[in-house]
Amino acid sequence: MSTRNKLFRYPAPHHSTQPSQLSRRNIITSSDGWNSIVGKGRSPLRNPNRHLPPSPPDPPSDYQAWASTTHHTLRSKRAELAASALLETIQRALSLLRAPIRNVVVLGLGSLCSATKDSSFYQLALIYEICALLDIPLCYVQDPAFTAADIRFFKERGDVVLEHPDAEDYIGDRTLLYAPHLEYEVLRTALRCGPAFVFCNDLQNFLDTKIAAADEYVGFEDYVRAHECVVLEDVDGHDHIGGGRAFNHSALYWHKMEPVIADSGELGREGSALDTGGKPGQVILDKTGDGTKSLDENVQEITSNVKDYSICVRNFEVTD
């Protein structure tokens, strides 16, 4: 029986040079511009060719009472996420970066006053937990959907609220870009700024679905090839975090690293590759000298002392 590693799970390589054929009978477009793909196990994706302005959220009549409730809600959701496998996965992936993150940019969070505020609360709670892991005190946040109450709340917390498109000036090679469910054309622009680590839509999912115009995919295929990826698990179901709406079809991306492999190529020697079953897979360079450590043991040691290891991540499958 084949199982997927919980930390390094990747979309299957897309080898076909022909666009995938998806019958229009399998796509149902709702009145608000969402496409549902019937029978494909996919959640709705925003149709990039159809932009309908969302209804503006109602501002809170009593800001202080709303802010107090908002802080309480965030504390509750942060406590839930702090003990989650989701945060552990992100922490392990962050430990693989070559250099520490210096700043965090958040795009497309949505209003904390809107009808979708529950997802926004979960997404905001998660990025605050990530910032705590990185010892970064504030975020740079940008979304045209922010209300005056949202902006006041972020500023009181110490975050920096940016006007569109100023966030591009704050994204660089030491930036964590946090953009769950961001519109693809906006995400593509942000990715061109070269962030070190990205939490965003599962781009391979988007490429495989092929429901958008051809020009919408420009740049994404190259980005996927040039970056490592972890597709987040256990976030899509109704019984998962946020009811499966806050983080569904999301993934982590970071720059690929070259492996350091000894000339001898023998397993178990210092600096040599510890392969996993002879199939294309995750390769971790084992410096134990005996080559007997399990994948989980290696990952745990990487998390605790990543500087002692050289790592190369590829498509990976373990066979029991």
C-alpha positions, 0 to 999 in steps of 0.5 A, a space after each residue: 500500500 502506498 502512503 504519502 509523507 505528511 510533510 512532503 506531499 506533492 502533486 503528481 508531475 504533469 507530463 502531458 504537453 496537451 491541455 487537459 480536456 475538461 467537458 463543460 458539462 462538468 462545470 457549473 457556474 453560479 451567479 456570483 462567478 464561482 465555477 464548481 467542477 462536478 465529480 473531479 474532487 475539486 472545490 470551487 475556483 474563482 473564475 479569473 475572467 469574471 470579476 464581480 465586486 463583493 458587497 461591502 461589509 457592514 461597519 461595526 456600530 460600536 468599534 470598541 465592542 467589535 475590537 474586543 470580540 475580534 481579539 477574543 476570536 483571534 485568541 481562540 483560533 490561535 489556540 486551536 491552530 497552535 496545536 495543529 498539524 498544519 502549523 507543524 508542517 509549516 514550521 518544518 518547511 520553514 526550517 529548510 530555508 537557507 536564510 531566515 525570514 525578515 518580513 511577512 507580507 499578507 495579501 487578500 486576507 479579506 475584511 474581518 467584518 465580511 460574510 466570509 470573516 470566519 475564514 479570514 479569522 482563521 487565516 489571520 490567526 495562522 499568520 500571527 502564529 507563524 510570525 510568533 515562530 519567526 519572532 517577527 512582531 508585525 505584518 504588512 497587510 494589503 487588501 482593498 476590501 479592508 474597512 475602516 474598522 479593519 485598518 484601525 484594528 491592524 494599526 492598533 495591533 502594530 501591523 502596517 496597512 498598505 495601499 494597493 499595489 504598494 506591497 510589491 515594494 515590501 516583497 523580496 528574497 527574505 520575505 514570507 508571502 502569505 496569500 491564501 486564496 488570492 486572485 491568480 493574476 494578483 498572485 502572479 505579480 506578487 510571485 515575480 517579486 521573488 519571495 523566499 517562502 509562499 503560502 498560497 493556492 495550490 498552483 498545480 491544481 490550478 494548472 491541471 484544472 485548465 478552466 481559465 484563458 491560456 494567458 492566465 497560466 503564463 508564469 505559473 508553470 515556470 514557478 512550479 518547476 523552480 520551487 519545492 512544494 508541500 500541498 497541505 493535507 487535512 484542510 479540505 473537509 468540513 470537519 477540518 480547520 475552518 470547515 475546509 474553507 479557510 485553507 482548502 487547496 493551499 500549498 507551500 512553496 520555496 526555492 529549490 536547493 541543490 543536493 550535496 552528494 559525495 562522489 562515491 554515491 554510497 548510502 550511509 557515508 557522510 555526505 551521501 544520499 539517503 534514498 527512499 526505496 529506489 523511486 523518485 523521492 525525497 532525498 535527505 543527506 544522512 550524516 549519521 554514518 550508518 544510513 539506518 535512520 528513518 525518514 521521520 527521524 531525519 525530519 525531526 533532526 532537521 527541524 532541531 538542527 537544520 544547519 547540520 544537513 543538506 537537503 534535496 526535496 523531490 516528488 516522494 512516495 513511501 511503499 509499506 
